[in-house]
């Protein structure tokens, strides 16, 4: 009798080839891709203790034979990349671990365009290289990126393929590639901004028809929110588009709670970006500062109301008193007793985008009220300043409490670190240094940089370690009173 552990649940072909099986029905993606019949999946309740006497005897007999054996064919690079993408970026919705690009299998079935396949290969190679500490300048990665760019340009020349889900996703996937391989900074993130703005232009061309499908609506709303928050960090104004705002209103009018929530947040994020740009360029007079403070307080109230209006699907559950039985839990921030559980990584990511944005609003009101106090002491301004500090502290703690959820989500949670790293960084630079929270965030970012190999995560950790945070927050600190 032999205990053989928990049996693999994938189909026979995936187990034979040692690839990740997504266990979709009626056929897994691996079998669809190579046009083989999928034999179905194992029962998870299969007996784990079996009589293997005959099998073991046969193995011993074979070892004693001098006849040569035919080794199984090696796994190709394409298979290896696809397996990695399925594990870390697609995930398994049935198991509650939905990756950042969970919709890829559906697109690959419907429209496996050269642009989409080339972009997936580039992302997979960059992601694998990070985990295996291979330089991002590796020839195969650079070549894959160049091939993806050429394929996307070819698709954009055709009026039909230019507005397809496949082409839009290919551009989005390359923006993830840029985040993996680029350092944090406006100059280093030039490629990411180009891809994001390019995706926005495609959204405009796709028009209202894209909102008729669940996938089209998700792609639209996800991209415009990411674009708006990116504009807030990197201070570019090209995010604003009357056509995009009109399409967002149409998407929110379909009575879908999720669509309405994303639209409302998108509109608030645009207003926050306008305020931040205004602060960077406004004359620092008492009158101007009071006007800016009033705008900041209105945005703070609107963000608070947005969070209070969210439906049940957006709610999360605090999990307290968690021990650290394995290495994943051990990577949670030290000194934090528990974490928060969300319905999905996507919902957790949206919550952190909200917290990141609200932290920047409160940092703005804190800075403006502090500057006003240099002109004249008023109880109202002092109260606003300390209230903003308390709000920032609470939001920073809430962001830290999502780390455990990401790490407990398996490989898809590691891929989704791209949605966690910037909120952590913003929380840190708005926190007093040195402090326990600042140290916790720095340690988390350094750990995540080691685990993922993402260049941007490593860059953010270095900037915190070196105290290099210029250009992120509104520059009120340079006011000459």
ROKOLKE-796080 format. One record per residue (C-alpha): residue number from 1; residue in three letters; x, y, z. Coordinates in pm, whole numbers. Each point is the difference from the previous one (the first is absolute). Example, Ala and Ser with C-alpha at 12.3 -4.5 7.8 and 13.67 -1.06 7.14 Angstrom:
2
<n 1 res ALA X 1230 Y -450 Z 780> .
<n 2 res SER X 137 Y 344 Z -66> .
! end
This chain:
481
<n 1 res UNK X 0 Y 0 Z 0> .
<n 2 res UNK X 129 Y 343 Z -96> .
<n 3 res UNK X -122 Y 348 Z 90> .
<n 4 res UNK X 35 Y 202 Z -317> .
<n 5 res UNK X -132 Y 333 Z 126> .
<n 6 res UNK X -265 Y 215 Z -158> .
<n 7 res UNK X -46 Y -106 Z -363> .
<n 8 res UNK X 48 Y 251 Z -282> .
<n 9 res UNK X -342 Y 116 Z -117> .
<n 10 res UNK X 90 Y 103 Z -356> .
<n 11 res UNK X -71 Y -196 Z -316> .
<n 12 res UNK X 221 Y -293 Z -99> .
<n 13 res UNK X 183 Y 189 Z -276> .
<n 14 res UNK X 87 Y 297 Z 222> .
<n 15 res UNK X 124 Y -234 Z 274> .
<n 16 res UNK X 209 Y -192 Z -251> .
<n 17 res UNK X 154 Y 322 Z -136> .
<n 18 res UNK X 33 Y 149 Z 350> .
<n 19 res UNK X -192 Y 315 Z -90> .
<n 20 res UNK X -252 Y 202 Z 198> .
<n 21 res UNK X -352 Y -108 Z -89> .
<n 22 res UNK X -275 Y 260 Z 38> .
<n 23 res UNK X -265 Y -278 Z 21> .
<n 24 res UNK X -249 Y 194 Z -209> .
<n 25 res UNK X -294 Y -181 Z -156> .
<n 26 res UNK X -56 Y -157 Z -244> .
<n 27 res UNK X 374 Y 22 Z -76> .
<n 28 res UNK X 301 Y 158 Z 168> .
<n 29 res UNK X 192 Y 272 Z -184> .
<n 30 res UNK X 313 Y -215 Z -44> .
<n 31 res UNK X -193 Y -268 Z -191> .
<n 32 res UNK X -185 Y 260 Z -206> .
<n 33 res UNK X 326 Y 166 Z -97> .
<n 34 res UNK X 159 Y -322 Z -133> .
<n 35 res UNK X -333 Y -130 Z -135> .
<n 36 res UNK X -11 Y -314 Z 212> .
<n 37 res UNK X -300 Y -159 Z 164> .
<n 38 res UNK X -17 Y 84 Z 369> .
<n 39 res UNK X -57 Y -318 Z 203> .
<n 40 res UNK X -160 Y 175 Z 297> .
<n 41 res UNK X 118 Y 49 Z 355> .
<n 42 res UNK X 66 Y -213 Z 305> .
<n 43 res UNK X -236 Y -25 Z 292> .
<n 44 res UNK X 162 Y 186 Z 295> .
<n 45 res UNK X -140 Y -264 Z 234> .
<n 46 res UNK X 204 Y -273 Z -170> .
<n 47 res UNK X 142 Y -247 Z 254> .
<n 48 res UNK X 351 Y 110 Z 98> .
<n 49 res UNK X 124 Y -325 Z 153> .
<n 50 res UNK X 33 Y -272 Z -262> .
<n 51 res UNK X 158 Y -340 Z -45> .
<n 52 res UNK X 295 Y 64 Z -232> .
<n 53 res UNK X 181 Y -331 Z 48> .
<n 54 res UNK X -35 Y -104 Z -363> .
<n 55 res UNK X 99 Y 344 Z -126> .
<n 56 res UNK X 311 Y 19 Z 219> .
<n 57 res UNK X 104 Y -352 Z -101> .
<n 58 res UNK X -32 Y 92 Z -364> .
<n 59 res UNK X 218 Y 310 Z 51> .
<n 60 res UNK X 272 Y -207 Z 166> .
<n 61 res UNK X -14 Y -248 Z -284> .
<n 62 res UNK X 41 Y 277 Z -254> .
<n 63 res UNK X 300 Y 145 Z 185> .
<n 64 res UNK X 172 Y -335 Z -26> .
<n 65 res UNK X -51 Y -19 Z -372> .
<n 66 res UNK X 273 Y 135 Z -221> .
<n 67 res UNK X -232 Y 116 Z -275> .
<n 68 res UNK X 7 Y 371 Z -72> .
<n 69 res UNK X -295 Y 218 Z 75> .
<n 70 res UNK X -154 Y 267 Z -214> .
<n 71 res UNK X -18 Y 327 Z 197> .
<n 72 res UNK X -308 Y 217 Z -24> .
<n 73 res UNK X 35 Y 302 Z -227> .
<n 74 res UNK X 112 Y 321 Z 175> .
<n 75 res UNK X -252 Y 273 Z 67> .
<n 76 res UNK X 27 Y 277 Z -260> .
<n 77 res UNK X 62 Y 362 Z 94> .
<n 78 res UNK X -352 Y 94 Z -116> .
<n 79 res UNK X -152 Y -266 Z 227> .
<n 80 res UNK X 211 Y 119 Z 292> .
<n 81 res UNK X -102 Y 363 Z -53> .
<n 82 res UNK X -369 Y -88 Z -37> .
<n 83 res UNK X 9 Y -212 Z 314> .
<n 84 res UNK X 154 Y 292 Z 191> .
<n 85 res UNK X -260 Y 244 Z -134> .
<n 86 res UNK X -282 Y -235 Z 104> .
<n 87 res UNK X 143 Y -36 Z 350> .
<n 88 res UNK X 101 Y 357 Z 82> .
<n 89 res UNK X -214 Y 224 Z -220> .
<n 90 res UNK X -320 Y -192 Z -88> .
<n 91 res UNK X -51 Y -199 Z 319> .
<n 92 res UNK X -305 Y -215 Z 73> .
<n 93 res UNK X -327 Y 175 Z 67> .
<n 94 res UNK X -160 Y -321 Z 127> .
<n 95 res UNK X 262 Y -16 Z 276> .
<n 96 res UNK X -46 Y 367 Z 92> .
<n 97 res UNK X 336 Y 108 Z -144> .
<n 98 res UNK X -78 Y 215 Z -304> .
<n 99 res UNK X 310 Y 154 Z -160> .
<n 100 res UNK X 43 Y 346 Z -151> .
<n 101 res UNK X -71 Y -126 Z -353> .
<n 102 res UNK X -251 Y -272 Z 86> .
<n 103 res UNK X -177 Y 51 Z -334> .
<n 104 res UNK X 295 Y -116 Z -219> .
<n 105 res UNK X -125 Y -359 Z -58> .
<n 106 res UNK X -329 Y 127 Z -145> .
<n 107 res UNK X 183 Y 238 Z -233> .
<n 108 res UNK X 246 Y -266 Z -110> .
<n 109 res UNK X -290 Y -223 Z -95> .
<n 110 res UNK X -190 Y 269 Z -190> .
<n 111 res UNK X 279 Y 209 Z -152> .
<n 112 res UNK X 357 Y -130 Z 52> .
<n 113 res UNK X 147 Y 288 Z -201> .
<n 114 res UNK X 377 Y 32 Z -62> .
<n 115 res UNK X 2 Y 320 Z 209> .
<n 116 res UNK X -161 Y -168 Z 301> .
<n 117 res UNK X 218 Y -310 Z -17> .
<n 118 res UNK X 320 Y 205 Z -40> .
<n 119 res UNK X -92 Y 226 Z 294> .
<n 120 res UNK X -75 Y -299 Z 222> .
<n 121 res UNK X 338 Y -150 Z -88> .
<n 122 res UNK X 178 Y 327 Z 86> .
<n 123 res UNK X -182 Y 30 Z 334> .
<n 124 res UNK X 63 Y -366 Z 86> .
<n 125 res UNK X 373 Y 19 Z -76> .
<n 126 res UNK X 39 Y 321 Z 201> .
<n 127 res UNK X -191 Y -147 Z 294> .
<n 128 res UNK X 197 Y -324 Z -6> .
<n 129 res UNK X 329 Y 187 Z -27> .
<n 130 res UNK X -85 Y 201 Z 311> .
<n 131 res UNK X -65 Y -308 Z 209> .
<n 132 res UNK X 314 Y -170 Z -132> .
<n 133 res UNK X 218 Y 313 Z 30> .
<n 134 res UNK X 72 Y 14 Z -374> .
<n 135 res UNK X 97 Y 351 Z -123> .
<n 136 res UNK X -292 Y 182 Z -166> .
<n 137 res UNK X 238 Y 85 Z -286> .
<n 138 res UNK X 14 Y -368 Z -91> .
<n 139 res UNK X -5 Y -37 Z -377> .
<n 140 res UNK X -312 Y -218 Z -10> .
<n 141 res UNK X -200 Y 248 Z 211> .
<n 142 res UNK X 103 Y 300 Z -211> .
<n 143 res UNK X -77 Y -193 Z -318> .
<n 144 res UNK X -342 Y -106 Z 132> .
<n 145 res UNK X -84 Y 360 Z 90> .
<n 146 res UNK X 103 Y 122 Z -345> .
<n 147 res UNK X -206 Y -271 Z -168> .
<n 148 res UNK X -303 Y 97 Z 209> .
<n 149 res UNK X 35 Y 367 Z -94> .
<n 150 res UNK X 19 Y -89 Z -370> .
<n 151 res UNK X -305 Y -226 Z 25> .
<n 152 res UNK X -201 Y 271 Z 178> .
<n 153 res UNK X 98 Y 259 Z -260> .
<n 154 res UNK X -113 Y -238 Z -274> .
<n 155 res UNK X -334 Y -50 Z 177> .
<n 156 res UNK X -49 Y 377 Z 40> .
<n 157 res UNK X 36 Y 53 Z -376> .
<n 158 res UNK X -314 Y -205 Z -62> .
<n 159 res UNK X -324 Y 184 Z 91> .
<n 160 res UNK X -162 Y -326 Z 114> .
<n 161 res UNK X 279 Y -152 Z 208> .
<n 162 res UNK X 95 Y 341 Z 144> .
<n 163 res UNK X -314 Y 8 Z 216> .
<n 164 res UNK X -20 Y -370 Z 91> .
<n 165 res UNK X 8 Y -131 Z 358> .
<n 166 res UNK X 315 Y -190 Z -95> .
<n 167 res UNK X 194 Y 311 Z -108> .
<n 168 res UNK X -115 Y 203 Z 300> .
<n 169 res UNK X 107 Y -280 Z 233> .
<n 170 res UNK X 336 Y -31 Z -179> .
<n 171 res UNK X 71 Y 369 Z 70> .
<n 172 res UNK X -107 Y -44 Z 364> .
<n 173 res UNK X 222 Y -306 Z 42> .
<n 174 res UNK X 299 Y 197 Z -131> .
<n 175 res UNK X -71 Y 268 Z 260> .
<n 176 res UNK X 40 Y -273 Z 264> .
<n 177 res UNK X 328 Y -94 Z -167> .
<n 178 res UNK X 117 Y 359 Z 41> .
<n 179 res UNK X -89 Y -3 Z 370> .
<n 180 res UNK X 199 Y -319 Z 52> .
<n 181 res UNK X 309 Y 118 Z -185> .
<n 182 res UNK X 9 Y 380 Z 65> .
<n 183 res UNK X 113 Y 195 Z 302> .
<n 184 res UNK X -236 Y 239 Z 177> .
<n 185 res UNK X 22 Y 354 Z -133> .
<n 186 res UNK X -157 Y 213 Z -271> .
<n 187 res UNK X 297 Y -41 Z -235> .
<n 188 res UNK X 29 Y -376 Z 58> .
<n 189 res UNK X -377 Y -54 Z -33> .
<n 190 res UNK X -25 Y 169 Z -340> .
<n 191 res UNK X -80 Y -332 Z -170> .
<n 192 res UNK X -277 Y -80 Z 249> .
<n 193 res UNK X -161 Y 342 Z -51> .
<n 194 res UNK X 14 Y -42 Z -378> .
<n 195 res UNK X -174 Y -339 Z 19> .
<n 196 res UNK X -261 Y 133 Z 242> .
<n 197 res UNK X -78 Y 305 Z -213> .
<n 198 res UNK X -2 Y -222 Z -310> .
<n 199 res UNK X -253 Y -227 Z 166> .
<n 200 res UNK X -214 Y 305 Z 81> .
<n 201 res UNK X 1 Y 98 Z -367> .
<n 202 res UNK X -114 Y -352 Z -94> .
<n 203 res UNK X -283 Y 29 Z 254> .
<n 204 res UNK X -115 Y 318 Z -171> .
<n 205 res UNK X 2 Y -170 Z -341> .
<n 206 res UNK X -192 Y -302 Z 131> .
<n 207 res UNK X -288 Y 224 Z 98> .
<n 208 res UNK X -323 Y -99 Z 171> .
<n 209 res UNK X -13 Y -347 Z -154> .
<n 210 res UNK X 279 Y -124 Z 229> .
<n 211 res UNK X -232 Y 44 Z 299> .
<n 212 res UNK X -245 Y -262 Z -126> .
<n 213 res UNK X 206 Y -292 Z 133> .
<n 214 res UNK X 112 Y -72 Z 357> .
<n 215 res UNK X 363 Y -34 Z -111> .
<n 216 res UNK X -8 Y 318 Z -208> .
<n 217 res UNK X -150 Y 194 Z 291> .
<n 218 res UNK X 259 Y -138 Z 243> .
<n 219 res UNK X 293 Y 82 Z -230> .
<n 220 res UNK X -133 Y 352 Z -50> .
<n 221 res UNK X -57 Y 81 Z 366> .
<n 222 res UNK X 319 Y -164 Z 123> .
<n 223 res UNK X 216 Y 192 Z -247> .
<n 224 res UNK X -152 Y 343 Z 59> .
<n 225 res UNK X 40 Y -34 Z 379> .
<n 226 res UNK X 364 Y -109 Z -34> .
<n 227 res UNK X 60 Y 289 Z -240> .
<n 228 res UNK X -154 Y 255 Z 235> .
<n 229 res UNK X 200 Y -119 Z 302> .
<n 230 res UNK X 317 Y -14 Z -212> .
<n 231 res UNK X -62 Y 360 Z -104> .
<n 232 res UNK X -25 Y 93 Z 367> .
<n 233 res UNK X 346 Y -144 Z 72> .
<n 234 res UNK X 183 Y 112 Z -313> .
<n 235 res UNK X -180 Y 334 Z -50> .
<n 236 res UNK X -109 Y -20 Z -361> .
<n 237 res UNK X -326 Y 156 Z -120> .
<n 238 res UNK X -66 Y -209 Z -312> .
<n 239 res UNK X -216 Y -234 Z 205> .
<n 240 res UNK X -299 Y 231 Z -44> .
<n 241 res UNK X -232 Y -81 Z -287> .
<n 242 res UNK X -359 Y 108 Z -36> .
<n 243 res UNK X -74 Y -310 Z -204> .
<n 244 res UNK X 142 Y -230 Z 270> .
<n 245 res UNK X -201 Y 178 Z 269> .
<n 246 res UNK X -316 Y -36 Z -212> .
<n 247 res UNK X 67 Y -372 Z -55> .
<n 248 res UNK X 64 Y -44 Z 371> .
<n 249 res UNK X -340 Y 150 Z 77> .
<n 250 res UNK X -163 Y -238 Z -248> .
<n 251 res UNK X 178 Y -297 Z 158> .
<n 252 res UNK X -122 Y 107 Z 343> .
<n 253 res UNK X -360 Y 31 Z -118> .
<n 254 res UNK X -51 Y -372 Z -59> .
<n 255 res UNK X -110 Y -56 Z 362> .
<n 256 res UNK X 315 Y -198 Z 75> .
<n 257 res UNK X 122 Y 87 Z 349> .
<n 258 res UNK X 363 Y -72 Z -83> .
<n 259 res UNK X -9 Y 226 Z -309> .
<n 260 res UNK X -157 Y 288 Z 191> .
<n 261 res UNK X 258 Y -22 Z 278> .
<n 262 res UNK X 295 Y 5 Z -243> .
<n 263 res UNK X -150 Y 290 Z -196> .
<n 264 res UNK X -52 Y 208 Z 314> .
<n 265 res UNK X 354 Y -66 Z 117> .
<n 266 res UNK X 138 Y 87 Z -344> .
<n 267 res UNK X -171 Y 341 Z 5> .
<n 268 res UNK X 132 Y 74 Z 351> .
<n 269 res UNK X 353 Y -107 Z -102> .
<n 270 res UNK X -10 Y 247 Z -291> .
<n 271 res UNK X -93 Y 279 Z 241> .
<n 272 res UNK X 280 Y -98 Z 239> .
<n 273 res UNK X 250 Y 11 Z -284> .
<n 274 res UNK X -121 Y 348 Z -96> .
<n 275 res UNK X 47 Y 117 Z 359> .
<n 276 res UNK X 353 Y -142 Z 24> .
<n 277 res UNK X 107 Y 164 Z -328> .
<n 278 res UNK X -156 Y 328 Z 118> .
<n 279 res UNK X 197 Y -15 Z 326> .
<n 280 res UNK X 324 Y -63 Z -185> .
<n 281 res UNK X -45 Y 318 Z -206> .
<n 282 res UNK X -208 Y 234 Z 216> .
<n 283 res UNK X 136 Y 315 Z 166> .
<n 284 res UNK X 31 Y -73 Z 369> .
<n 285 res UNK X -209 Y 285 Z 138> .
<n 286 res UNK X -238 Y -21 Z 296> .
<n 287 res UNK X -299 Y 39 Z -229> .
<n 288 res UNK X 114 Y -273 Z -237> .
<n 289 res UNK X 89 Y -236 Z 284> .
<n 290 res UNK X -343 Y 38 Z 160> .
<n 291 res UNK X -163 Y -73 Z -336> .
<n 292 res UNK X 216 Y -310 Z -47> .
<n 293 res UNK X -79 Y -112 Z 355> .
<n 294 res UNK X -372 Y 27 Z -71> .
<n 295 res UNK X 34 Y -212 Z -315> .
<n 296 res UNK X 198 Y -261 Z 190> .
<n 297 res UNK X -263 Y -23 Z 275> .
<n 298 res UNK X -278 Y -49 Z -256> .
<n 299 res UNK X 198 Y -281 Z -168> .
<n 300 res UNK X 67 Y -163 Z 338> .
<n 301 res UNK X -374 Y 0 Z 73> .
<n 302 res UNK X -82 Y -140 Z -344> .
<n 303 res UNK X 253 Y -282 Z 35> .
<n 304 res UNK X -138 Y -89 Z 341> .
<n 305 res UNK X -354 Y -6 Z -140> .
<n 306 res UNK X 113 Y -219 Z -290> .
<n 307 res UNK X 141 Y -262 Z 238> .
<n 308 res UNK X -316 Y 5 Z 214> .
<n 309 res UNK X -224 Y -54 Z -304> .
<n 310 res UNK X 166 Y -323 Z -122> .
<n 311 res UNK X -207 Y -316 Z -16> .
<n 312 res UNK X 46 Y -339 Z 163> .
<n 313 res UNK X 240 Y -129 Z -265> .
<n 314 res UNK X 249 Y 271 Z 97> .
<n 315 res UNK X -6 Y -75 Z 372> .
<n 316 res UNK X 298 Y -167 Z 166> .
<n 317 res UNK X 45 Y -200 Z 317> .
<n 318 res UNK X 270 Y 60 Z 263> .
<n 319 res UNK X 176 Y -324 Z 96> .
<n 320 res UNK X 172 Y 43 Z 335> .
<n 321 res UNK X 245 Y -204 Z 203> .
<n 322 res UNK X 164 Y -179 Z -294> .
<n 323 res UNK X 312 Y -199 Z 79> .
<n 324 res UNK X 278 Y -61 Z -254> .
<n 325 res UNK X -6 Y -373 Z -84> .
<n 326 res UNK X 174 Y 36 Z -337> .
<n 327 res UNK X 239 Y 223 Z -191> .
<n 328 res UNK X -281 Y 196 Z -170> .
<n 329 res UNK X -147 Y 112 Z 330> .
<n 330 res UNK X 348 Y 79 Z 130> .
<n 331 res UNK X 30 Y 267 Z -272> .
<n 332 res UNK X -292 Y 194 Z 143> .
<n 333 res UNK X 103 Y 325 Z 172> .
<n 334 res UNK X 161 Y -59 Z 336> .
<n 335 res UNK X -200 Y 116 Z 297> .
<n 336 res UNK X -337 Y -16 Z -179> .
<n 337 res UNK X -252 Y -234 Z 154> .
<n 338 res UNK X -202 Y -130 Z -295> .
<n 339 res UNK X -109 Y 123 Z -341> .
<n 340 res UNK X -315 Y 81 Z -199> .
<n 341 res UNK X -169 Y -245 Z -236> .
<n 342 res UNK X -160 Y 128 Z -322> .
<n 343 res UNK X -229 Y -157 Z -260> .
<n 344 res UNK X 278 Y 20 Z -260> .
<n 345 res UNK X 343 Y 146 Z -72> .
<n 346 res UNK X -169 Y 247 Z -234> .
<n 347 res UNK X -222 Y 135 Z 279> .
<n 348 res UNK X 300 Y 19 Z 234> .
<n 349 res UNK X 188 Y 192 Z -268> .
<n 350 res UNK X -287 Y 248 Z -45> .
<n 351 res UNK X -17 Y 58 Z 375> .
<n 352 res UNK X 371 Y 77 Z 7> .
<n 353 res UNK X -29 Y 240 Z -295> .
<n 354 res UNK X -270 Y 178 Z 201> .
<n 355 res UNK X 219 Y 8 Z 312> .
<n 356 res UNK X 302 Y 121 Z -197> .
<n 357 res UNK X -208 Y 279 Z -155> .
<n 358 res UNK X -157 Y 100 Z 330> .
<n 359 res UNK X 343 Y 6 Z 168> .
<n 360 res UNK X 120 Y 247 Z -263> .
<n 361 res UNK X -308 Y 218 Z 56> .
<n 362 res UNK X 57 Y 3 Z 376> .
<n 363 res UNK X 371 Y 64 Z -43> .
<n 364 res UNK X -100 Y 300 Z -212> .
<n 365 res UNK X -238 Y 137 Z 265> .
<n 366 res UNK X 262 Y -64 Z 270> .
<n 367 res UNK X 267 Y 188 Z -196> .
<n 368 res UNK X -229 Y 289 Z -91> .
<n 369 res UNK X -131 Y 43 Z 355> .
<n 370 res UNK X 358 Y -14 Z 133> .
<n 371 res UNK X 101 Y 275 Z -243> .
<n 372 res UNK X -299 Y 213 Z 101> .
<n 373 res UNK X 99 Y -35 Z 365> .
<n 374 res UNK X 333 Y 160 Z -87> .
<n 375 res UNK X -193 Y 311 Z -101> .
<n 376 res UNK X -246 Y 0 Z 289> .
<n 377 res UNK X -105 Y -243 Z 271> .
<n 378 res UNK X -361 Y -112 Z -17> .
<n 379 res UNK X -158 Y -285 Z 192> .
<n 380 res UNK X -188 Y -112 Z -315> .
<n 381 res UNK X 321 Y -41 Z -202> .
<n 382 res UNK X 178 Y -181 Z 281> .
<n 383 res UNK X -297 Y -238 Z 43> .
<n 384 res UNK X -3 Y -74 Z -375> .
<n 385 res UNK X 373 Y -72 Z 5> .
<n 386 res UNK X -17 Y -251 Z 287> .
<n 387 res UNK X -318 Y -159 Z -139> .
<n 388 res UNK X 180 Y -58 Z -332> .
<n 389 res UNK X 294 Y -161 Z 182> .
<n 390 res UNK X -234 Y -239 Z 184> .
<n 391 res UNK X -177 Y -94 Z -325> .
<n 392 res UNK X 331 Y -67 Z -177> .
<n 393 res UNK X 112 Y -226 Z 285> .
<n 394 res UNK X -321 Y -204 Z -17> .
<n 395 res UNK X 14 Y -35 Z -379> .
<n 396 res UNK X 366 Y -103 Z 14> .
<n 397 res UNK X -87 Y -272 Z 252> .
<n 398 res UNK X -285 Y -119 Z -225> .
<n 399 res UNK X 242 Y -34 Z -294> .
<n 400 res UNK X 244 Y -199 Z 213> .
<n 401 res UNK X -286 Y -229 Z 103> .
<n 402 res UNK X -51 Y -104 Z -364> .
<n 403 res UNK X 352 Y -146 Z -29> .
<n 404 res UNK X -98 Y -324 Z 170> .
<n 405 res UNK X -290 Y -47 Z -243> .
<n 406 res UNK X 229 Y 38 Z -301> .
<n 407 res UNK X 253 Y -247 Z 136> .
<n 408 res UNK X -269 Y -252 Z 91> .
<n 409 res UNK X -139 Y 13 Z -355> .
<n 410 res UNK X 286 Y -209 Z -139> .
<n 411 res UNK X 176 Y 78 Z -331> .
<n 412 res UNK X -276 Y 236 Z -125> .
<n 413 res UNK X 56 Y 208 Z 313> .
<n 414 res UNK X 369 Y 30 Z -88> .
<n 415 res UNK X -86 Y 125 Z -349> .
<n 416 res UNK X -250 Y 247 Z 147> .
<n 417 res UNK X 276 Y 159 Z 208> .
<n 418 res UNK X 10 Y 255 Z -284> .
<n 419 res UNK X -328 Y 135 Z 141> .
<n 420 res UNK X 130 Y -3 Z 359> .
<n 421 res UNK X 346 Y 154 Z -23> .
<n 422 res UNK X -95 Y 363 Z -75> .
<n 423 res UNK X -266 Y 30 Z 275> .
<n 424 res UNK X 261 Y -134 Z 244> .
<n 425 res UNK X 253 Y 257 Z -123> .
<n 426 res UNK X -247 Y 290 Z 25> .
<n 427 res UNK X -97 Y -112 Z 350> .
<n 428 res UNK X 367 Y -2 Z 102> .
<n 429 res UNK X 95 Y 343 Z -132> .
<n 430 res UNK X -299 Y 154 Z 179> .
<n 431 res UNK X 108 Y -164 Z 326> .
<n 432 res UNK X 252 Y 142 Z 244> .
<n 433 res UNK X 353 Y -132 Z -42> .
<n 434 res UNK X 126 Y -179 Z 197> .
<n 435 res UNK X -307 Y -179 Z 129> .
<n 436 res UNK X -116 Y -359 Z 43> .
<n 437 res UNK X -239 Y 30 Z -292> .
<n 438 res UNK X 268 Y 143 Z -231> .
<n 439 res UNK X 232 Y -288 Z 92> .
<n 440 res UNK X -277 Y -255 Z -55> .
<n 441 res UNK X -76 Y 131 Z -349> .
<n 442 res UNK X 367 Y 15 Z -95> .
<n 443 res UNK X 53 Y -361 Z 112> .
<n 444 res UNK X -311 Y -114 Z -190> .
<n 445 res UNK X 110 Y 170 Z -322> .
<n 446 res UNK X 351 Y -143 Z 27> .
<n 447 res UNK X -142 Y -348 Z 58> .
<n 448 res UNK X -243 Y 30 Z -290> .
<n 449 res UNK X 282 Y 126 Z -224> .
<n 450 res UNK X 203 Y -310 Z 85> .
<n 451 res UNK X -294 Y -238 Z -53> .
<n 452 res UNK X -127 Y 149 Z -327> .
<n 453 res UNK X 316 Y 145 Z -152> .
<n 454 res UNK X -209 Y 294 Z -126> .
<n 455 res UNK X 228 Y 292 Z -80> .
<n 456 res UNK X -257 Y 260 Z 99> .
<n 457 res UNK X -56 Y -162 Z 341> .
<n 458 res UNK X 375 Y -5 Z 59> .
<n 459 res UNK X 27 Y 364 Z -111> .
<n 460 res UNK X -274 Y 110 Z 241> .
<n 461 res UNK X 172 Y -180 Z 288> .
<n 462 res UNK X 332 Y 168 Z -84> .
<n 463 res UNK X -164 Y 342 Z -12> .
<n 464 res UNK X -144 Y -54 Z 347> .
<n 465 res UNK X 332 Y -126 Z 132> .
<n 466 res UNK X 180 Y 305 Z -143> .
<n 467 res UNK X -275 Y 249 Z 85> .
<n 468 res UNK X -41 Y 91 Z -368> .
<n 469 res UNK X -367 Y 97 Z -22> .
<n 470 res UNK X 15 Y 320 Z -204> .
<n 471 res UNK X -259 Y 59 Z -271> .
<n 472 res UNK X -274 Y -223 Z 143> .
<n 473 res UNK X -188 Y 233 Z 235> .
<n 474 res UNK X -111 Y 360 Z -70> .
<n 475 res UNK X 296 Y 229 Z 55> .
<n 476 res UNK X -137 Y 222 Z 278> .
<n 477 res UNK X 305 Y -67 Z 213> .
<n 478 res UNK X 206 Y 241 Z -215> .
<n 479 res UNK X -226 Y 296 Z 78> .
<n 480 res UNK X 191 Y 315 Z 90> .
<n 481 res UNK X -195 Y 169 Z 276> .
! end
